[in-house]
Amino acid sequence: MKKIILSLIIGLGLILSSCSDKFLDQYPQGSMIMESQYLQLDNVLAGTMTGVYSLLYQSGSDQAYYGQRSIDLFTDICSGDVALTNHAYGWYYTDEQQQTRGRTSYFWGYFYDIIHNTNNVMAMARKQSEVFDAIAKYGLPTNDLAVVVGTDTVYRYTEEDAKVAVIYAQCLTMRGYCYSNLARYYCPTPEELIHGTNKTYPQVTLMADKKCVPIYTELDMDSARARSSLKEVYDRIEMDLTDAIDYFKAFQKYSPRQNKLEVDINVARGLLAYAYLSKGAPSNTNKEPYQKALTVANDLIIESPYTIIPKEDLYSTGFNSVSSNSWIWGSQTTVENYTGLASFWGHVDIHCYSYAWIGDTKACDENLYNSIPSWDGRKGWFNDGKTGNPTFRLAPDKKFFSSKNPTSTDQDDLDREWLNDNVYMRIELAYLIAAEAAYRLGDYATSIVYLARLTADRVDINSLTADAEYAAWLTTLSDPNELLKAIYYNWRIELWGEGYAMQTMRRLNPEIQALMLENDKIKRGGNHCAKGGEQIDAHEIWYTFQLPSSESRYNPWIDTKTVSLE
């Protein structure tokens, strides 16, 4: 037992000693044990993987940096769906002004730190186990752990093989997650490339022509690499995530998931479906990405145990606990790993001692809030401003609230422990992906089925007229244009504050805006402390991040001075 604990501690230290500016270093530097000693410890792979997962919620150089949920908030504010209503303390004000240059180094370092460390775990696994040679020679098991050809068992894997293979699958999933995000943040969308509507980029018709980000795998970590094309990055994402799914199918029975922080086949499917959706271009005649997105999202819905939050529980979950049956992926916050004010809750929840409570409130964009129909119970997620402190108007006080203090904003009642959990993926995502993918395939009836399955659980149970209003709303979806607007609206409301707003806007906003009369164009609400009332233009250059200038100092293949003009 002491060895196991030691391996976990050293694994965590090994991961956290990495430096984002030197992610090409194969092994961390400093006062560490020798690699040969480290590899002899029990559970070394599991311990080191624990360190990889800690990067999802690790706090950084200041209180605005705390892993994935800080990135979610950066981008949701930058897109405009989350309004920063005041900026007394200055956190997130640059995002409210839609300035992304100050964030690019953090995004880059965060995702490449995870890639670097997952690659190290994968390389370590290859050194420790012969399971990969067996997979290459015999293939994955076909009957429990046995590879059966005809009636003959040609090879049998061990349960120890399964444990290694599952950790390797977790690494593939985490690497696919990182490259998916890098592609979305540092490259134009495929639709932008086809139309050339981005003001900075010339017209490009093939993803193979557009440089994206460097690709590093466990087999080539030792030297700097040039930027790969957007096509190559998406090929790598697909390869990593489909391989991970295959490994999970074959081996996870013998190495089950320990908690929701660990990724599994359901997380891999969610990431893969979202990657396929992002890869698609509506005006492209090739609809294969959308068909794949629909297939994988449907697999996730059918084969996973997760369920949509029922309408009866819309105001009771607080989106604060991994125990929620809608959460596919999330991290539990404890006294051992909490990051205090440097957390999503320290910036958003008005029931915690937080910046949101003191005045830098994060609220629903006023125009978005006003677009919520009266039948939709999700309107109740946001403070209507009719009672209590007007500072908190449109704050998400019924979507994100402390498990210890779900109602009060009195100073003496505030939660000062910040022990609420972090959500990274919910099953509702799969329904939205499926609805949008089916729409792109021209299968409007199927699109409506997926969308209706979600929205049926969003009808306001406190309204006597909501059922009739909802039924009337459903009839409008027979118009494809109204259906597209409904898909866009549900992405924005259902996943508000969960990190999908910027990419949703980039995929759908230009098309939605084109359907509207000039006076009806989507604009930022008046409750923003910067750029209130401005029209949203999804093609503005700030939505495509520049590579950080520090990258050119460590990677001779990259000239960051010309990156934004390529």
C-alpha positions in Angstrom: 0.0 0.0 0.0 2.9 2.4 0.8 4.3 1.7 -2.6 1.0 2.6 -4.3 0.7 5.8 -2.4 4.3 6.7 -3.2 3.8 6.1 -6.9 0.8 8.4 -6.9 2.7 11.1 -5.2 5.7 10.8 -7.4 3.5 10.5 -10.5 1.8 13.7 -9.6 5.1 15.5 -8.9 6.4 14.2 -12.3 3.5 15.7 -14.2 3.4 19.0 -12.4 7.1 19.6 -12.8 6.6 19.9 -16.6 7.0 23.4 -18.1 4.7 24.6 -20.8 7.4 26.5 -22.6 9.6 23.4 -22.8 7.1 20.7 -23.7 9.5 19.2 -26.1 11.7 18.0 -23.2 11.1 14.3 -23.0 11.7 14.1 -19.3 11.2 16.7 -16.5 14.2 18.2 -15.0 15.0 18.7 -11.3 15.4 16.7 -8.1 13.5 13.6 -9.3 14.3 9.9 -9.0 15.9 8.2 -11.9 13.6 6.9 -14.6 14.9 3.3 -14.1 13.9 3.6 -10.4 10.6 5.2 -11.2 9.6 2.5 -13.6 10.0 -0.2 -10.9 7.3 1.4 -8.6 3.9 -0.3 -8.3 1.1 1.3 -10.3 3.4 3.7 -11.9 1.2 4.2 -15.0 -1.9 4.8 -12.9 -0.1 7.1 -10.6 1.3 9.2 -13.4 -2.1 9.3 -15.2 -3.5 10.8 -12.0 -1.1 13.6 -12.5 -2.2 14.1 -16.1 -5.8 14.4 -14.9 -4.8 17.0 -12.3 -3.9 19.3 -15.1 -7.6 19.6 -15.9 -8.2 21.7 -12.7 -4.7 22.8 -11.7 -4.5 26.5 -10.9 -1.9 28.6 -12.7 -0.1 31.9 -12.5 -3.0 34.0 -11.3 -6.6 33.5 -10.2 -8.0 33.5 -13.8 -6.1 30.3 -14.7 -7.5 27.0 -13.3 -7.5 24.5 -16.1 -10.4 23.5 -18.4 -13.2 25.4 -16.6 -11.2 28.7 -16.9 -10.9 28.1 -20.7 -14.6 27.4 -20.8 -15.3 30.8 -19.1 -12.7 32.7 -21.3 -14.3 31.6 -24.5 -18.0 31.9 -23.3 -17.3 35.5 -22.3 -15.4 36.2 -25.5 -18.3 34.9 -27.6 -20.8 37.2 -25.8 -23.2 34.6 -24.4 -21.7 35.1 -20.9 -21.8 38.8 -20.1 -19.3 40.4 -17.6 -21.4 43.1 -16.1 -18.7 44.9 -14.2 -14.9 44.8 -14.0 -13.9 46.2 -10.6 -11.2 43.5 -10.2 -10.3 43.2 -13.9 -10.5 39.4 -14.2 -11.9 38.4 -17.6 -12.2 42.0 -18.8 -9.9 41.3 -21.8 -12.2 38.4 -22.7 -15.2 40.7 -22.4 -13.4 43.1 -24.8 -12.9 40.1 -27.2 -9.1 40.3 -26.9 -7.6 36.8 -27.2 -3.9 37.6 -27.5 -3.4 37.6 -23.8 -4.8 34.1 -23.5 -3.0 32.3 -26.3 0.1 31.3 -24.3 -2.1 29.7 -21.6 -4.3 27.8 -24.0 -1.2 26.6 -25.9 0.7 25.6 -22.8 -2.3 23.9 -21.2 -3.1 21.6 -24.1 0.5 20.8 -25.0 1.4 20.1 -21.3 -1.3 17.5 -21.4 -0.1 16.1 -24.7 3.4 16.0 -23.5 2.5 14.2 -20.4 0.2 11.7 -22.0 2.9 10.9 -24.6 5.3 10.2 -21.7 2.8 7.8 -20.1 2.2 6.1 -23.5 6.0 5.8 -24.1 6.3 4.4 -20.5 3.6 1.9 -21.2 5.3 0.7 -24.3 8.5 0.1 -22.4 6.8 -1.8 -19.6 4.4 -4.1 -21.5 4.5 -6.4 -24.5 0.7 -6.0 -25.0 1.3 -3.6 -27.9 3.4 -6.1 -29.8 0.7 -8.7 -29.2 -2.0 -6.3 -30.5 0.0 -5.6 -33.6 0.5 -9.3 -34.2 -2.8 -10.8 -33.2 -5.2 -8.0 -33.0 -7.6 -7.1 -30.2 -9.4 -9.8 -28.2 -12.5 -11.2 -29.7 -13.8 -13.4 -26.9 -13.2 -11.8 -23.5 -9.4 -11.6 -23.4 -8.9 -14.3 -26.0 -8.2 -13.8 -29.7 -10.2 -16.6 -31.4 -9.8 -17.5 -35.1 -12.3 -20.1 -36.1 -12.4 -22.4 -33.1 -8.8 -21.9 -32.1 -7.5 -19.5 -29.4 -4.4 -18.0 -31.0 -3.6 -15.6 -28.1 -4.9 -14.8 -24.7 -4.2 -11.4 -23.0 -3.8 -11.1 -19.2 -5.7 -8.8 -16.9 -2.4 -7.0 -16.4 -2.4 -6.4 -20.2 -5.9 -5.0 -19.9 -4.9 -2.5 -17.3 -2.0 -1.2 -19.4 -4.2 -1.1 -22.5 -6.9 0.9 -20.7 -4.4 3.5 -19.5 -3.1 3.7 -23.0 -6.7 4.3 -24.2 -7.1 7.0 -21.6 -4.0 8.7 -23.0 -5.3 8.4 -26.6 -8.5 10.0 -25.4 -6.8 12.9 -23.6 -4.5 13.5 -26.6 -7.5 13.5 -29.0 -9.3 16.0 -26.6 -6.2 18.3 -26.8 -5.8 18.2 -30.5 -9.5 18.8 -31.0 -9.3 21.9 -28.9 -6.1 23.2 -30.6 -7.7 22.7 -34.0 -10.8 24.7 -33.0 -9.0 27.5 -31.3 -5.9 28.0 -33.6 -7.4 27.4 -37.0 -10.4 28.8 -38.9 -13.4 26.5 -39.2 -13.6 24.4 -42.4 -16.5 26.5 -43.5 -14.4 29.7 -43.2 -11.7 28.1 -45.3 -14.2 27.2 -48.0 -15.8 30.6 -48.3 -12.7 32.7 -47.4 -14.9 35.1 -45.5 -12.5 35.5 -42.7 -11.0 39.0 -43.2 -7.4 37.9 -42.7 -7.3 34.6 -44.6 -7.3 34.2 -48.4 -9.8 31.9 -50.0 -8.8 28.2 -49.4 -10.8 25.2 -50.5 -8.9 22.3 -48.9 -8.2 21.6 -45.3 -4.9 20.1 -46.5 -3.7 23.5 -47.6 -4.2 25.2 -44.2 -1.5 24.9 -41.6 -2.7 24.2 -38.1 -0.6 23.1 -35.1 2.4 20.7 -34.7 1.6 17.1 -34.0 3.6 15.1 -31.4 3.0 11.5 -30.5 4.7 9.1 -28.1 6.8 7.9 -31.0 8.2 11.4 -32.0 8.6 13.6 -29.0 12.3 14.4 -29.1 12.5 17.3 -31.5 10.5 20.3 -32.6 8.1 19.8 -35.4 6.6 22.0 -38.0 2.8 22.8 -38.1 0.7 20.1 -39.6 -2.2 20.8 -41.9 -5.7 21.1 -40.5 -6.5 17.8 -42.3 -3.6 16.0 -40.7 -4.7 17.3 -37.3 -8.2 16.0 -37.8 -6.9 12.7 -39.1 -4.8 12.4 -35.8 -7.9 13.2 -33.7 -9.9 10.6 -35.5 -7.2 8.0 -35.2 -6.6 8.6 -31.5 -10.2 8.6 -30.5 -11.3 5.6 -32.6 -8.3 3.6 -31.4 -9.2 4.6 -27.8 -12.8 3.4 -28.3 -11.6 0.1 -29.7 -9.2 -0.4 -26.7 -12.0 0.4 -24.3 -14.4 -2.0 -25.9 -11.8 -4.8 -25.8 -10.3 -4.3 -22.3 -12.3 -2.0 -20.0 -14.3 -4.8 -18.5 -11.1 -5.9 -16.8 -10.0 -2.4 -15.8 -13.2 -0.5 -14.9 -13.3 3.2 -14.5 -12.6 4.4 -11.0 -14.3 7.8 -11.1 -15.7 10.3 -13.5 -12.3 12.1 -13.8 -11.0 9.2 -15.7 -11.9 9.2 -19.3 -13.6 6.1 -20.8 -15.4 5.0 -23.9 -18.3 7.4 -23.3 -16.0 10.4 -23.0 -14.1 9.3 -26.1 -17.3 9.0 -28.1 -18.4 12.4 -27.0 -15.1 14.0 -28.0 -15.1 12.1 -31.3 -18.7 13.1 -32.2 -18.0 16.7 -31.4 -14.8 16.6 -33.5 -16.6 15.2 -36.5 -19.3 18.0 -36.1 -16.5 20.6 -36.0 -14.8 19.1 -39.0 -17.9 19.4 -41.2 -18.6 22.4 -43.5 -22.3 23.0 -44.3 -21.6 24.1 -47.9 -19.3 21.2 -48.6 -20.9 18.4 -50.7 -18.9 15.9 -48.6 -21.3 15.1 -45.7 -19.3 12.2 -44.3 -18.2 14.1 -41.1 -21.9 14.8 -40.2 -22.8 11.1 -40.8 -20.0 10.0 -38.5 -21.0 12.6 -35.9 -24.6 11.4 -35.9 -23.5 7.7 -35.7 -21.1 8.2 -32.8 -23.4 10.6 -30.9 -26.2 8.0 -31.2 -23.9 5.3 -30.0 -23.2 7.4 -26.9 -26.9 8.0 -26.3 -27.9 4.4 -26.7 -25.0 2.6 -25.1 -24.1 4.8 -22.1 -26.0 4.8 -18.7 -26.3 8.6 -18.7 -29.6 10.4 -18.8 -30.9 14.0 -19.5 -31.5 16.0 -16.4 -35.3 15.8 -16.0 -37.4 19.0 -15.9 -38.3 18.3 -12.3 -34.6 18.7 -11.3 -33.7 21.7 -13.4 -33.3 23.9 -10.4 -32.0 21.4 -7.9 -28.7 20.1 -9.3 -26.7 23.2 -9.2 -24.4 21.6 -11.8 -22.1 21.1 -8.8 -21.7 17.4 -8.3 -20.2 14.5 -10.3 -23.0 12.3 -8.9 -25.4 13.8 -11.4 -26.5 11.1 -13.8 -26.2 13.5 -16.8 -22.5 14.0 -16.1 -20.3 11.9 -18.4 -17.0 13.5 -17.4 -16.1 15.7 -14.4 -13.8 16.2 -11.5 -14.7 16.0 -7.8 -13.4 18.9 -5.7 -12.1 18.0 -2.3 -10.1 19.7 0.4 -7.0 18.1 -1.1 -7.4 19.5 -4.6 -9.5 22.6 -4.3 -8.1 25.9 -5.8 -10.2 28.4 -3.8 -11.0 31.6 -5.6 -9.0 30.4 -8.5 -11.8 28.3 -9.7 -15.0 28.4 -11.8 -17.0 28.8 -8.6 -14.8 31.5 -7.3 -15.6 33.6 -10.4 -19.2 32.6 -11.2 -21.3 31.5 -8.2 -23.0 34.4 -6.3 -23.6 32.0 -3.4 -19.9 31.5 -2.8 -17.4 34.1 -1.6 -16.5 35.0 -5.1 -15.8 37.8 -7.6 -19.3 37.3 -9.0 -20.7 38.0 -5.5 -18.6 41.1 -4.9 -19.6 42.7 -8.2 -17.8 41.2 -11.2 -21.0 39.3 -12.0 -21.1 36.8 -14.9 -24.6 36.9 -16.3 -26.6 35.6 -19.2 -26.4 38.0 -22.2 -29.5 40.1 -22.0 -30.6 39.6 -25.6 -30.1 35.8 -25.2 -32.1 35.8 -22.0 -34.9 37.7 -23.7 -35.0 35.2 -26.5 -35.8 32.3 -24.1 -39.5 31.5 -24.7 -42.0 31.5 -21.8 -42.4 27.7 -21.9 -38.7 27.1 -21.3 -37.8 26.3 -17.7 -34.2 27.2 -18.4 -35.2 30.8 -18.1 -35.4 30.1 -14.4 -31.6 29.4 -14.4 -31.0 33.1 -14.4 -31.9 35.7 -11.8 -34.7 37.9 -13.2 -33.6 40.9 -11.2 -37.0 41.4 -9.6 -35.9 40.4 -6.1 -32.7 40.9 -4.2 -29.6 42.8 -5.2 -29.9 44.2 -8.8 -26.2 43.6 -9.3 -27.1 39.9 -9.7 -29.6 40.4 -12.5 -29.3 37.5 -15.0 -26.6 35.8 -12.9 -26.9 32.0 -13.2 -28.0 31.6 -9.6 -30.2 28.6 -10.3 -27.9 26.8 -12.7 -24.6 27.2 -10.8 -24.9 27.3 -7.1 -23.0 26.1 -4.1 -24.1 22.7 -2.7 -23.6 24.1 0.8 -25.4 27.4 0.2 -27.9 27.1 -2.7 -30.0 30.2 -2.1 -28.5 33.0 0.1 -26.3 35.8 -1.0 -25.9 37.2 2.6 -22.3 37.6 3.5 -22.5 35.4 6.6 -24.0 32.5 4.5 -21.5 32.5 1.7 -19.7 29.3 0.9 -16.0 29.9 1.5 -14.8 26.4 0.8 -15.4 26.2 -3.0 -15.8 22.4 -2.9 -18.2 22.2 -5.8 -17.3 19.8 -8.6 -16.4 20.7 -12.2 -18.3 19.4 -15.2 -16.5 18.7 -18.5 -19.2 16.8 -20.5 -22.9 16.0 -20.1 -25.1 13.6 -22.1 -27.1 16.5 -23.3 -24.2 17.3 -25.6 -24.8 14.1 -27.6 -28.4 15.1 -28.3 -27.3 18.5 -29.6 -24.6 17.0 -31.8 -27.0 14.5 -33.2 -29.7 17.1 -33.9 -27.2 19.4 -35.7 -25.6 16.5 -37.6 -28.9 15.2 -38.8 -29.9 18.7 -39.9 -26.8 18.9 -42.0 -27.6 15.6 -43.6 -31.0 17.0 -44.6 -32.8 14.5 -42.3 -34.9 17.1 -40.6 -37.3 14.6 -39.0 -34.5 12.9 -37.2 -33.0 16.2 -36.2 -36.4 17.2 -34.6 -36.5 13.8 -32.7 -33.2 14.4 -31.0 -34.0 18.1 -30.3 -37.4 17.3 -28.9 -36.0 14.6 -26.7 -33.9 17.2 -25.0 -36.4 20.1 -24.9 -39.3 17.9 -23.7 -37.3 17.9 -20.4 -37.0 21.6 -20.4 -40.7 22.5 -20.3 -41.4 24.7 -17.3 -43.3 22.6 -14.8 -44.3 25.8 -12.9 -46.3 27.3 -15.8 -49.9 26.2 -16.6 -49.5 27.2 -20.3 -46.0 25.8 -20.9 -47.2 22.5 -22.4 -49.4 24.2 -25.0 -46.7 26.8 -25.8 -44.1 24.1 -26.2 -46.4 22.1 -28.5 -46.9 25.2 -30.7 -43.1 25.8 -30.8 -42.5 22.2 -32.0 -44.8 22.8 -35.0 -42.6 25.7 -36.1 -39.7 23.3 -36.5 -41.2 21.9 -39.7 -39.6 24.9 -41.4 -35.9 24.1 -41.8 -34.8 27.6 -41.1 -36.7 27.7 -37.8 -35.2 24.3 -37.0 -31.7 25.6 -37.5 -32.4 28.6 -35.3 -33.8 26.2 -32.6 -30.6 24.1 -32.8 -28.5 27.2 -32.4 -30.6 28.5 -29.5 -30.5 25.2 -27.6 -26.7 25.0 -27.9 -26.5 28.4 -26.4 -29.0 27.9 -23.5 -28.5 24.3 -22.6 -24.7 24.5 -22.4 -24.5 28.1 -21.1 -21.3 28.6 -19.1 -19.9 25.1 -20.1 -17.4 26.2 -22.8 -19.2 25.6 -26.1 -20.4 29.1 -26.9 -17.5 30.3 -29.1 -17.4 27.2 -31.3 -21.2 27.2 -31.6 -21.1 30.8 -32.7 -18.4 30.1 -35.2 -20.3 27.1 -36.7 -23.8 28.5 -36.8 -23.9 32.3 -36.3 -23.0 33.4 -39.9 -25.8 31.2 -41.3 -28.3 32.3 -38.7 -27.5 36.0 -39.3 -28.0 35.5 -43.0 -31.6 34.4 -42.4 -32.4 37.5 -40.4 -33.5 41.0 -41.4 -31.0 43.8 -40.6 -32.9 44.9 -37.5 -33.1 41.4 -36.2 -29.4 40.6 -36.4 -28.0 38.9 -33.3 -26.3 41.5 -31.1 -24.6 41.6 -27.7 -27.0 42.6 -24.9 -26.8 45.9 -23.1 -25.7 44.3 -19.8 -22.1 43.8 -21.1 -19.5 46.1 -19.5 -17.8 46.3 -22.9 -19.1 46.2 -26.5 -22.7 46.1 -25.4 -25.1 46.2 -28.3 -22.6 45.4 -30.9 -23.4 42.9 -33.7 -21.7 39.6 -33.4 -19.5 38.7 -36.3 -18.3 35.2 -36.0 -15.6 35.7 -38.6 -13.6 38.3 -36.7 -9.9 37.5 -36.4 -9.9 37.3 -32.6 -11.9 34.1 -32.7 -8.9 32.4 -34.4 -6.1 32.4 -31.9 -2.6 33.4 -32.9 0.2 31.0 -31.9 2.1 32.4 -28.9 5.2 34.3 -29.7 7.2 32.2 -27.2 6.7 29.2 -29.5 9.1 30.7 -32.1 11.8 30.8 -29.4 11.6 27.1 -28.8 10.5 25.8 -32.2 12.6 26.9 -35.1 10.0 25.6 -37.6 7.5 28.2 -36.6 7.6 31.9 -37.4 4.8 33.4 -35.3 5.1 36.8 -37.0 3.4 35.5 -40.1 1.0 33.0 -38.5 -2.1 35.1 -38.7 -1.6 35.9 -42.3 -1.1 32.5 -43.7 
